[in-house]
Amino acid sequence: MSDINLYQAFQSAMAQNVNDMKLSDCILGVVESASPLVIRIDQRTLIKSDYLILTDLVRDFSVDITVSHTTENRAGGSGDPAFASHNHDYKGRKKIIVHNGLAVGEKVVMIRQAGGQQYIVLSRIKDHQNVFGQWG
């Protein structure tokens, strides 16, 4: 076998191997249900929450923050000195909840894991014209 034929055979085998692999894809979807979360990726395919991995950009989560400020003055009432206008220090480590959960009708961008059925939901997107078609 000549070097050219060997190269072509190798190239053909590599091309077939790549075609046989399920590489990661970027996929657009629309939220069909928020609880339980279900995302439609085309006219026939719904992805249920068991197959979705959510980033913090598309889910509610809590986070610790550190604050150091004073509340605004608040007017008191009844003329009692205990209720006079006052403020308070607000300091320390506090836990807050970030409400990023998805809502019905929102459009999302996802990545299908290579070779798998799991989808990583990266972020919501706005005003995309053709969710069930091309990116363009």
Residue, then its C-alpha position, 0 to 999 in steps of 0.5 A: m500500500s502506498d503512503i498516499n493510500l495509507y494516509q487516505a485510509f487513516q483519514s477516512a477512519m478518523a472521519q468515521n470515528v468523529n462521525d460516530m462520536k456524540l460530541s457536545d452541542c450547543i442547543l437552544g430551548v424553551v422552558e415548558s414547565a418550571s416545577p418540575l423543570v422541563i425544557r423543549i429543544d424541538q417540536r418533539t423533544l422535551i428534556k426533563s429535570d433528571y437530565l438537566i444540570l443547572t448553573d447558578l445563572v438559571r436556578d435559585f441559590s443562596v450566597d453569603i455576603t459581608v455587609s457594613h452599613t447603617t440603616e436609614n433614619r426612620a421616623g418614630g411615633s407617639g412622641d415617646p423618646a423610645f420611638a424617636s427617629h433613629n438608625h441601626d448598624y447592619k454589619g457582618r456576614k449575612k446569607i441572601i437568596v438569589h432568585n434566578g429560577l427559570a420561568v415558563g416561556e423563557k429561552v435558554v442555551m444549553i450544552r449537551q454533554a459529549g456522548g451523554q443524555q445530560y444537558i448543562v443549562l448555561s443561561r437564559i437568552k432574550d429575544h432569539q427569533n428562531v429557537f427551534g432552528q439555526w443560531g442565526 
